[in-house]
């Protein structure tokens, strides 16, 4: 389950600003976006979305050559 939780970095630790309801010692992966770089409270910037897509295994299937179904003959060039 992916969640967004606001936190404060303090003395070398990230302190969530709300209850995260996780078991003690649960490992998680943090992707942090400083508030100053966020587009708004409920939106990620285009850069952050691209970074998430790049690092997420969700798009790994695109590396499969069978997914590359288009050729240079498809469509028209964009100028």
N, CA, C and O atoms as CSV, one atom per row, in Angstrom:
chain,resi,resn,atom,element,x,y,z
A,1,UNK,N,N,0.849,-1.176,0.000
A,1,UNK,CA,C,0.000,0.000,0.000
A,1,UNK,C,C,0.894,1.238,0.000
A,1,UNK,O,O,1.778,1.369,0.847
A,2,UNK,N,N,0.666,2.135,-0.939
A,2,UNK,CA,C,1.421,3.376,-1.007
A,2,UNK,C,C,0.619,4.462,-0.319
A,2,UNK,O,O,-0.575,4.629,-0.571
A,3,UNK,N,N,1.290,5.198,0.552
A,3,UNK,CA,C,0.635,6.286,1.286
A,3,UNK,C,C,1.529,7.503,1.278
A,3,UNK,O,O,2.748,7.397,1.140
A,4,UNK,N,N,0.919,8.645,1.426
A,4,UNK,CA,C,1.654,9.883,1.604
A,4,UNK,C,C,1.469,10.332,3.038
A,4,UNK,O,O,0.342,10.476,3.511
A,5,UNK,N,N,2.580,10.553,3.731
A,5,UNK,CA,C,2.545,10.975,5.128
A,5,UNK,C,C,3.498,12.152,5.279
A,5,UNK,O,O,4.671,12.048,4.919
A,6,UNK,N,N,3.019,13.247,5.795
A,6,UNK,CA,C,3.889,14.385,6.075
A,6,UNK,C,C,4.764,14.056,7.277
A,6,UNK,O,O,4.323,13.415,8.231
A,7,UNK,N,N,6.013,14.510,7.212
A,7,UNK,CA,C,6.954,14.244,8.299
A,7,UNK,C,C,7.911,15.416,8.424
A,7,UNK,O,O,8.013,16.263,7.537
A,8,UNK,N,N,8.606,15.438,9.548
A,8,UNK,CA,C,9.643,16.431,9.810
A,8,UNK,C,C,10.938,15.674,10.040
A,8,UNK,O,O,10.968,14.684,10.772
A,9,UNK,N,N,12.012,16.147,9.409
A,9,UNK,CA,C,13.331,15.569,9.629
A,9,UNK,C,C,13.961,16.304,10.795
A,9,UNK,O,O,14.117,17.525,10.764
A,10,UNK,N,N,14.320,15.552,11.824
A,10,UNK,CA,C,14.780,16.173,13.056
A,10,UNK,C,C,15.831,15.285,13.714
A,10,UNK,O,O,15.565,14.122,14.017
A,11,UNK,N,N,17.014,15.830,13.932
A,11,UNK,CA,C,18.093,15.099,14.607
A,11,UNK,C,C,18.371,13.739,13.964
A,11,UNK,O,O,18.567,12.743,14.660
A,12,UNK,N,N,18.385,13.709,12.628
A,12,UNK,CA,C,18.716,12.478,11.920
A,12,UNK,C,C,17.572,11.497,11.752
A,12,UNK,O,O,17.782,10.400,11.235
A,13,UNK,N,N,16.380,11.852,12.168
A,13,UNK,CA,C,15.220,10.951,12.060
A,13,UNK,C,C,14.060,11.650,11.379
A,13,UNK,O,O,13.877,12.859,11.522
A,14,UNK,N,N,13.265,10.863,10.624
A,14,UNK,CA,C,12.024,11.387,10.073
A,14,UNK,C,C,10.916,11.120,11.089
A,14,UNK,O,O,10.695,9.978,11.492
A,15,UNK,N,N,10.229,12.172,11.496
A,15,UNK,CA,C,9.149,12.044,12.481
A,15,UNK,C,C,7.822,12.320,11.775
A,15,UNK,O,O,7.558,13.451,11.366
A,16,UNK,N,N,6.978,11.277,11.631
A,16,UNK,CA,C,5.681,11.484,10.970
A,16,UNK,C,C,4.806,12.446,11.769
A,16,UNK,O,O,4.859,12.478,12.998
A,17,UNK,N,N,4.006,13.223,11.055
A,17,UNK,CA,C,3.115,14.175,11.708
A,17,UNK,C,C,1.732,13.583,11.962
A,17,UNK,O,O,0.820,14.284,12.401
A,18,UNK,N,N,1.586,12.301,11.686
A,18,UNK,CA,C,0.331,11.593,11.967
A,18,UNK,C,C,0.675,10.137,12.267
A,18,UNK,O,O,1.786,9.685,11.990
A,19,UNK,N,N,-0.265,9.422,12.823
A,19,UNK,CA,C,-0.062,8.011,13.126
A,19,UNK,C,C,0.048,7.231,11.818
A,19,UNK,O,O,-0.808,7.360,10.944
A,20,UNK,N,N,1.099,6.422,11.682
A,20,UNK,CA,C,1.289,5.663,10.451
A,20,UNK,C,C,0.755,4.240,10.545
A,20,UNK,O,O,0.701,3.537,9.536
A,21,UNK,N,N,0.364,3.805,11.723
A,21,UNK,CA,C,-0.255,2.496,11.930
A,21,UNK,C,C,0.546,1.361,11.283
A,21,UNK,O,O,0.026,0.606,10.462
A,22,UNK,N,N,1.823,1.258,11.670
A,22,UNK,CA,C,2.694,0.187,11.191
A,22,UNK,C,C,3.210,-0.596,12.392
A,22,UNK,O,O,3.345,-0.046,13.485
A,23,UNK,N,N,3.497,-1.874,12.191
A,23,UNK,CA,C,4.102,-2.642,13.276
A,23,UNK,C,C,5.489,-2.101,13.596
A,23,UNK,O,O,6.172,-1.571,12.719
A,24,UNK,N,N,5.903,-2.234,14.850
A,24,UNK,CA,C,7.231,-1.801,15.265
A,24,UNK,C,C,8.280,-2.547,14.446
A,24,UNK,O,O,8.124,-3.739,14.184
A,25,UNK,N,N,9.339,-1.864,14.041
A,25,UNK,CA,C,10.445,-2.406,13.253
A,25,UNK,C,C,10.062,-2.733,11.802
A,25,UNK,O,O,10.834,-3.388,11.102
A,26,UNK,N,N,8.894,-2.292,11.342
A,26,UNK,CA,C,8.481,-2.507,9.946
A,26,UNK,C,C,9.404,-1.701,9.032
A,26,UNK,O,O,9.620,-0.509,9.247
A,27,UNK,N,N,9.946,-2.367,8.009
A,27,UNK,CA,C,10.790,-1.662,7.048
A,27,UNK,C,C,9.897,-0.990,6.010
A,27,UNK,O,O,8.920,-1.573,5.539
A,28,UNK,N,N,10.246,0.233,5.668
A,28,UNK,CA,C,9.537,0.965,4.621
A,28,UNK,C,C,10.582,1.627,3.729
A,28,UNK,O,O,11.746,1.753,4.111
A,29,UNK,N,N,10.168,2.040,2.561
A,29,UNK,CA,C,11.044,2.797,1.668
A,29,UNK,C,C,10.502,4.215,1.599
A,29,UNK,O,O,9.327,4.433,1.304
A,30,UNK,N,N,11.372,5.172,1.876
A,30,UNK,CA,C,10.957,6.570,1.865
A,30,UNK,C,C,11.397,7.240,0.577
A,30,UNK,O,O,12.541,7.084,0.150
A,31,UNK,N,N,10.514,7.967,-0.028
A,31,UNK,CA,C,10.844,8.871,-1.114
A,31,UNK,C,C,10.418,10.225,-0.607
A,31,UNK,O,O,9.224,10.482,-0.447
A,32,UNK,N,N,11.369,11.093,-0.353
A,32,UNK,CA,C,10.965,12.362,0.237
A,32,UNK,C,C,11.078,13.487,-0.773
A,32,UNK,O,O,12.002,13.537,-1.585
A,33,UNK,N,N,10.129,14.371,-0.700
A,33,UNK,CA,C,10.048,15.545,-1.543
A,33,UNK,C,C,9.916,16.740,-0.618
A,33,UNK,O,O,8.873,16.918,0.011
A,34,UNK,N,N,10.955,17.565,-0.522
A,34,UNK,CA,C,10.848,18.720,0.363
A,34,UNK,C,C,9.630,19.567,0.019
A,34,UNK,O,O,9.332,19.791,-1.154
A,35,UNK,N,N,8.943,20.028,1.025
A,35,UNK,CA,C,7.710,20.791,0.832
A,35,UNK,C,C,7.935,21.980,-0.101
A,35,UNK,O,O,7.037,22.362,-0.851
A,36,UNK,N,N,9.123,22.559,-0.056
A,36,UNK,CA,C,9.412,23.712,-0.901
A,36,UNK,C,C,9.417,23.350,-2.386
A,36,UNK,O,O,9.285,24.234,-3.233
A,37,UNK,N,N,9.569,22.053,-2.717
A,37,UNK,CA,C,9.596,21.624,-4.112
A,37,UNK,C,C,8.269,21.037,-4.580
A,37,UNK,O,O,8.114,20.740,-5.764
A,38,UNK,N,N,7.320,20.867,-3.682
A,38,UNK,CA,C,6.024,20.298,-4.057
A,38,UNK,C,C,5.187,21.337,-4.781
A,38,UNK,O,O,5.255,22.527,-4.474
A,39,UNK,N,N,4.392,20.876,-5.750
A,39,UNK,CA,C,3.543,21.791,-6.520
A,39,UNK,C,C,2.435,22.367,-5.648
A,39,UNK,O,O,2.146,23.562,-5.715
A,40,UNK,N,N,1.824,21.531,-4.842
A,40,UNK,CA,C,0.792,21.963,-3.908
A,40,UNK,C,C,0.651,20.893,-2.846
A,40,UNK,O,O,1.342,19.875,-2.894
A,41,UNK,N,N,-0.225,21.108,-1.898
A,41,UNK,CA,C,-0.377,20.142,-0.809
A,41,UNK,C,C,-0.815,18.762,-1.299
A,41,UNK,O,O,-0.434,17.750,-0.711
A,42,UNK,N,N,-1.611,18.712,-2.369
A,42,UNK,CA,C,-2.127,17.420,-2.810
A,42,UNK,C,C,-1.660,17.041,-4.208
A,42,UNK,O,O,-2.231,16.137,-4.818
A,43,UNK,N,N,-0.638,17.709,-4.730
A,43,UNK,CA,C,-0.102,17.392,-6.044
A,43,UNK,C,C,1.406,17.231,-5.958
A,43,UNK,O,O,2.074,17.948,-5.213
A,44,UNK,N,N,1.938,16.291,-6.721
A,44,UNK,CA,C,3.379,16.175,-6.885
A,44,UNK,C,C,3.766,16.922,-8.153
A,44,UNK,O,O,2.976,17.012,-9.093
A,45,UNK,N,N,4.961,17.449,-8.178
A,45,UNK,CA,C,5.433,18.128,-9.381
A,45,UNK,C,C,5.637,17.097,-10.492
A,45,UNK,O,O,5.739,15.899,-10.226
A,46,UNK,N,N,5.696,17.566,-11.720
A,46,UNK,CA,C,5.933,16.676,-12.857
A,46,UNK,C,C,7.264,15.950,-12.681
A,46,UNK,O,O,7.388,14.775,-13.026
A,47,UNK,N,N,8.259,16.658,-12.143
A,47,UNK,CA,C,9.556,16.044,-11.901
A,47,UNK,C,C,9.429,14.875,-10.922
A,47,UNK,O,O,10.004,13.809,-11.144
A,48,UNK,N,N,8.676,15.079,-9.844
A,48,UNK,CA,C,8.523,14.031,-8.831
A,48,UNK,C,C,7.778,12.823,-9.402
A,48,UNK,O,O,8.120,11.681,-9.092
A,49,UNK,N,N,6.769,13.066,-10.225
A,49,UNK,CA,C,6.024,11.966,-10.841
A,49,UNK,C,C,6.936,11.185,-11.779
A,49,UNK,O,O,6.910,9.954,-11.786
A,50,UNK,N,N,7.738,11.885,-12.567
A,50,UNK,CA,C,8.667,11.208,-13.476
A,50,UNK,C,C,9.685,10.384,-12.700
A,50,UNK,O,O,10.012,9.265,-13.094
A,51,UNK,N,N,10.183,10.930,-11.606
A,51,UNK,CA,C,11.147,10.209,-10.783
A,51,UNK,C,C,10.514,8.957,-10.173
A,51,UNK,O,O,11.139,7.897,-10.148
A,52,UNK,N,N,9.308,9.070,-9.694
A,52,UNK,CA,C,8.606,7.903,-9.145
A,52,UNK,C,C,8.416,6.836,-10.215
A,52,UNK,O,O,8.648,5.653,-9.961
A,53,UNK,N,N,7.998,7.243,-11.404
A,53,UNK,CA,C,7.790,6.283,-12.490
A,53,UNK,C,C,9.102,5.601,-12.871
A,53,UNK,O,O,9.129,4.400,-13.140
A,54,UNK,N,N,10.191,6.376,-12.892
A,54,UNK,CA,C,11.496,5.828,-13.264
A,54,UNK,C,C,11.975,4.788,-12.260
A,54,UNK,O,O,12.564,3.778,-12.646
A,55,UNK,N,N,11.731,5.024,-10.993
A,55,UNK,CA,C,12.267,4.145,-9.942
A,55,UNK,C,C,11.285,3.072,-9.492
A,55,UNK,O,O,11.648,2.190,-8.713
A,56,UNK,N,N,10.069,3.136,-9.963
A,56,UNK,CA,C,9.057,2.175,-9.545
A,56,UNK,C,C,9.107,0.932,-10.425
A,56,UNK,O,O,9.329,1.041,-11.631
A,57,UNK,N,N,8.908,-0.232,-9.850
A,57,UNK,CA,C,8.851,-1.442,-10.680
A,57,UNK,C,C,7.551,-1.534,-11.496
A,57,UNK,O,O,7.385,-2.457,-12.294
A,58,UNK,N,N,6.649,-0.597,-11.302
A,58,UNK,CA,C,5.365,-0.632,-12.001
A,58,UNK,C,C,5.512,-0.572,-13.515
A,58,UNK,O,O,4.670,-1.096,-14.243
A,59,UNK,N,N,6.585,0.069,-13.996
A,59,UNK,CA,C,6.758,0.231,-15.429
A,59,UNK,C,C,7.856,-0.670,-15.981
A,59,UNK,O,O,8.291,-0.475,-17.116
A,60,UNK,N,N,8.311,-1.645,-15.211
A,60,UNK,CA,C,9.388,-2.537,-15.639
A,60,UNK,C,C,9.012,-3.320,-16.894
A,60,UNK,O,O,9.887,-3.671,-17.686
A,61,UNK,N,N,7.737,-3.595,-17.083
A,61,UNK,CA,C,7.297,-4.360,-18.245
A,61,UNK,C,C,7.655,-3.651,-19.556
A,61,UNK,O,O,7.753,-4.301,-20.597
A,62,UNK,N,N,7.850,-2.336,-19.518
A,62,UNK,CA,C,8.166,-1.596,-20.737
A,62,UNK,C,C,9.558,-1.924,-21.272
A,62,UNK,O,O,9.852,-1.635,-22.432
A,63,UNK,N,N,10.414,-2.518,-20.453
A,63,UNK,CA,C,11.750,-2.916,-20.898
A,63,UNK,C,C,11.700,-4.183,-21.752
A,63,UNK,O,O,12.680,-4.520,-22.417
A,64,UNK,N,N,10.593,-4.869,-21.740
A,64,UNK,CA,C,10.424,-6.089,-22.525
A,64,UNK,C,C,10.312,-5.710,-24.005
A,64,UNK,O,O,9.431,-4.930,-24.366
A,65,UNK,N,N,11.184,-6.244,-24.872
A,65,UNK,CA,C,11.142,-5.892,-26.295
A,65,UNK,C,C,9.786,-6.177,-26.943
A,65,UNK,O,O,9.438,-5.537,-27.936
A,66,UNK,N,N,9.027,-7.112,-26.409
A,66,UNK,CA,C,7.706,-7.407,-26.980
A,66,UNK,C,C,6.739,-6.246,-26.804
A,66,UNK,O,O,5.728,-6.176,-27.502
A,67,UNK,N,N,7.036,-5.331,-25.881
A,67,UNK,CA,C,6.171,-4.167,-25.677
A,67,UNK,C,C,6.414,-3.079,-26.719
A,67,UNK,O,O,5.581,-2.189,-26.892
A,68,UNK,N,N,7.545,-3.143,-27.409
A,68,UNK,CA,C,7.892,-2.132,-28.409
A,68,UNK,C,C,7.251,-2.523,-29.737
A,68,UNK,O,O,7.907,-3.092,-30.610
A,69,UNK,N,N,5.977,-2.215,-29.879
A,69,UNK,CA,C,5.216,-2.687,-31.036
A,69,UNK,C,C,5.200,-1.688,-32.189
A,69,UNK,O,O,4.668,-1.989,-33.258
A,70,UNK,N,N,5.768,-0.522,-31.990
A,70,UNK,CA,C,5.758,0.498,-33.035
A,70,UNK,C,C,7.100,0.540,-33.755
A,70,UNK,O,O,8.138,0.204,-33.184
A,71,UNK,N,N,7.061,0.955,-35.006
A,71,UNK,CA,C,8.277,1.090,-35.804
A,71,UNK,C,C,8.378,2.531,-36.292
A,71,UNK,O,O,7.471,3.334,-36.076
A,72,UNK,N,N,9.484,2.849,-36.947
A,72,UNK,CA,C,9.673,4.189,-37.498
A,72,UNK,C,C,8.646,4.502,-38.584
A,72,UNK,O,O,8.398,5.670,-38.886
A,73,UNK,N,N,8.054,3.474,-39.165
A,73,UNK,CA,C,7.052,3.682,-40.208
A,73,UNK,C,C,5.670,4.029,-39.646
A,73,UNK,O,O,4.784,4.442,-40.394
A,74,UNK,N,N,5.486,3.866,-38.354
A,74,UNK,CA,C,4.207,4.181,-37.721
A,74,UNK,C,C,4.084,5.676,-37.480
A,74,UNK,O,O,5.020,6.312,-36.995
A,75,UNK,N,N,2.941,6.232,-37.816
A,75,UNK,CA,C,2.679,7.632,-37.514
A,75,UNK,C,C,3.467,8.590,-38.380
A,75,UNK,O,O,4.054,8.200,-39.390
A,76,UNK,N,N,3.474,9.846,-37.975
A,76,UNK,CA,C,4.187,10.889,-38.695
A,76,UNK,C,C,5.152,11.584,-37.740
A,76,UNK,O,O,4.878,11.676,-36.544
A,77,UNK,N,N,6.282,12.074,-38.258
A,77,UNK,CA,C,7.235,12.750,-37.370
A,77,UNK,C,C,6.661,14.039,-36.828
A,77,UNK,O,O,5.877,14.715,-37.495
A,78,UNK,N,N,7.052,14.372,-35.626
A,78,UNK,CA,C,6.642,15.623,-34.992
A,78,UNK,C,C,7.733,16.653,-35.246
A,78,UNK,O,O,8.908,16.407,-34.971
A,79,UNK,N,N,7.341,17.795,-35.767
A,79,UNK,CA,C,8.331,18.836,-36.070
A,79,UNK,C,C,8.075,20.075,-35.264
A,79,UNK,O,O,8.809,21.055,-35.389
